[in-house]
Each structure stands twice: as structure tokens, then as C-alpha cells.
Amino acid sequence: MEIEAVLKRLCGLGAPSGFERPAVEAARELLEPLVDEVWTDRLGNLIGVRRCGRPGAKRLLLDAHLDEIGMVVTGRKDGFLRFRPIGGVDPRMLPDRELMVLTDPPMLGVAACLPPHVLRPEDRDKAPDFDDIFLDVGLTQEEVERLIPIGTPIVFRAETIPLGERQICGKSMDDRACFAALLRAAELLKDSDLDADLYILGSTREEVGGMGAQTAAQALRPDYCVAVDVTFGRTPDSPRGESFVMGGGPCVGIGPNCARWMVRRLLDKAKEAGIEVQKEVMEGSSGTNGWEMQVANEGVATAVLSIPEKYMHTPVEVVELSDIEETAKLLAAFALDIGKEGGPQW
């Protein structure tokens, strides 16, 4: 599997929370050759299973969300659009930014606000809020009312491009880079005998509360789950204790969202396979789907595995290709013999 090609395909699609269908359909095509059965549920979650063929087998669920942050049209004035965020969109990212309005076909717009020349002195040092920004799509009022309904989703317009020789840059690497890691893990396991049923989940609505993964875990009733998401990649201005080395391998979460035996098993499997990993202390909520999946039904033994990413929730999110590959290798190693070697439920 060519990871860069998978990222170009998945990240090139506009699919904010609640509007994930384009990403789910593309992800389904990529997942189908690697598992026995694929389906979508009532919240649009993509689910694939590779059955081990053993009666009463344990269930291992690997999750990465397919939605992205975005915006939604809330009004139209003088041919310009008003909009609000879906998920954690920082309005400081928006002035002069190119956006895609997800009409059919999609329509280019530019986020517009007053230039500094005409701002009042007291407003020049203030960051704009959503109330200060319009989206200019180059249409008249009559045209926008006819062509762009209220409730139309919007995403960043951003190409997926190489950044140097090892990194790749674009929108929605959070969390489609992690879904690419799940696909690669399934590929690595394709010719291996499993002793647990392996479920691959491309979940929806993570950026607005994790409802997709929560309901999927309720329905699938896994014995173990691993939430795979991004964490903060290191930059010159980032806190050393809260950011992680790009190319340093995946980050194993440690904290109350993570079953201790699963943490130990991830670290042991990494050591056995020569996979470089980093440790990420999560003293409270992990901020991932693991927080919701952990309390599904009677509770699920959960781990959190993260890929370092620079510039999270921007149009220029950056990941290291080697970190995706190493994450996939660790997930594959973790899945092997999990039925026999799995620990207690807590």
C-alpha cells in the first residue's frame, strides 16, 4: 500500500463532522480488499471485520475517525456567506484563506474581513471572530440564495503535498493519517493467523464529541479497543513536555484512559519488533475516541496510540510518513495473539 497515495485520496475529500459520506465511501473502497465484511451503521461509521474463525473469539477494535473540522453556512448577505464552525476551528486561521463550499459541484470561496487600512486603531490588534468574517464566493445575493442553501458545509481548500522528503502536508491529516495506519496494519496482517476477530472502525463525528465511536463500541461490544489519533508534533515554540518528535514513532498513551496491561503490551511489542515509540502521559481525558469507547456497555479495555502532527486543526497539518508506517507495524504486532496473551479487563 502506498501511504502517500492513500492520504492524497482521503484528505482531498471534504467531509466535516456530520457530512462524512465522501470520506466514508472512499475509505470503504480501500478497506474492502483487506477484511471479510464491510458495512456502515446508522451514524455513518465505516466498519470492517476480519474474522479469525474461532468460536467465541475475543474482539479487538481499532479506531480512527474519518471526519474533519469544518464550517457550515448560516446566512447570506449582499452575496456573501455567513458561517459558523463545525468542531475546533480557530478563527485566526481564516482571514484571506481559500475555502471550499461543498455544493455539487464544490464552489471556491475566500474568507474576507476588513483590511488593516480601514480598521479602527483599537481593532487592529484584535484577532477576528466568526462574526467579523464573511465568505466571498463571487456571487450576487440572488445567486447565493439559489445555489447555496443554508446548512451547506465548508472545508479548508488545501492540497496534500510533500514537505521535504519525509513529511506530508495538508488538511484532515487529523485523523485520516491514522486511518491510513489502520489500513496498512490490516494489510500487514492479511496473511497472518489471528486468534481474535479484528474490527476496523472509521468513525464519524469525533470532532464534535465522539458519538460515532461511542455508538459503534456499544454495538460491536469489543473486548479491547485502540483509539488511534494524532498528538502534538514538536516545533521550536512547543512545550517539550506536551509535544513529540516527528519521526520518533507513535506515542503510547499512559493514564486513566488506558488499561495498564495494554500499555505494557504495546511497549513490549514495540521493543520486540524494534519499533521506536514515545510515551505520552494523559492525566485526564485523552481527547480521543478512547474516552468514549472505554465506557461502552460494561466497560472496554482501551489503549490510545497517537501519531505526532504539526499544526493541528489548520489547513497545513503535517505528519511524518515513517510514523504512519511504524504505527501500523505496532498495531499489527499488538493484534497477533491478543486472544491468548490479552490481560485482565482493567
HELIX and SHEET records of a PDB file:
HELIX    1   1 ILE A    3  CYS A   11  1                                   9    
HELIX    2   2 ARG A   21  LEU A   31  1                                  11    
HELIX    3   3 GLU A   32  LEU A   34  5                                   3    
HELIX    4   4 PRO A   91  MET A   93  5                                   3    
HELIX    5   5 PRO A  116  VAL A  118  5                                   3    
HELIX    6   6 PRO A  121  ASP A  123  5                                   3    
HELIX    7   7 PHE A  130  ASP A  132  5                                   3    
HELIX    8   8 GLN A  141  LEU A  147  1                                   7    
HELIX    9   9 MET A  173  LEU A  188  1                                  16    
HELIX   10  10 GLU A  206  VAL A  208  5                                   3    
HELIX   11  11 MET A  211  LEU A  220  1                                  10    
HELIX   12  12 ARG A  240  GLU A  242  5                                   3    
HELIX   13  13 ARG A  260  ALA A  273  1                                  14    
HELIX   14  14 GLY A  290  MET A  293  1                                   4    
HELIX   15  15 LEU A  321  ALA A  335  1                                  15    
HELIX   16  16 ILE A  338  GLU A  341  1                                   4    
SHEET    1   A 8 GLU A  37  THR A  40  0                                        
SHEET    2   A 8 LEU A  46  ARG A  50 -1                                        
SHEET    3   A 8 ALA A 196  SER A 203 -1                                        
SHEET    4   A 8 LYS A  58  HIS A  65  1                                        
SHEET    5   A 8 TYR A 224  PHE A 232  1                                        
SHEET    6   A 8 ALA A 301  LYS A 310  1                                        
SHEET    7   A 8 CYS A 251  ILE A 254 -1                                        
SHEET    8   A 8 GLN A 278  VAL A 281  1                                        
SHEET    1   B 9 GLU A  37  THR A  40  0                                        
SHEET    2   B 9 LEU A  46  ARG A  50 -1                                        
SHEET    3   B 9 ALA A 196  SER A 203 -1                                        
SHEET    4   B 9 LYS A  58  HIS A  65  1                                        
SHEET    5   B 9 TYR A 224  PHE A 232  1                                        
SHEET    6   B 9 ALA A 301  LYS A 310  1                                        
SHEET    7   B 9 GLU A 317  GLU A 320 -1                                        
SHEET    8   B 9 GLN A 167  GLY A 170 -1                                        
SHEET    9   B 9 ILE A 161  LEU A 163 -1                                        
SHEET    1   C 7 GLY A  70  LYS A  77  0                                        
SHEET    2   C 7 PHE A  80  ILE A  86 -1                                        
SHEET    3   C 7 PHE A 134  ASP A 136 -1                                        
SHEET    4   C 7 MET A 107  ALA A 112 -1                                        
SHEET    5   C 7 GLU A  98  VAL A 101 -1                                        
SHEET    6   C 7 PRO A 153  PHE A 156 -1                                        
SHEET    7   C 7 GLY A  70  LYS A  77 -1                                        
END                                                                             
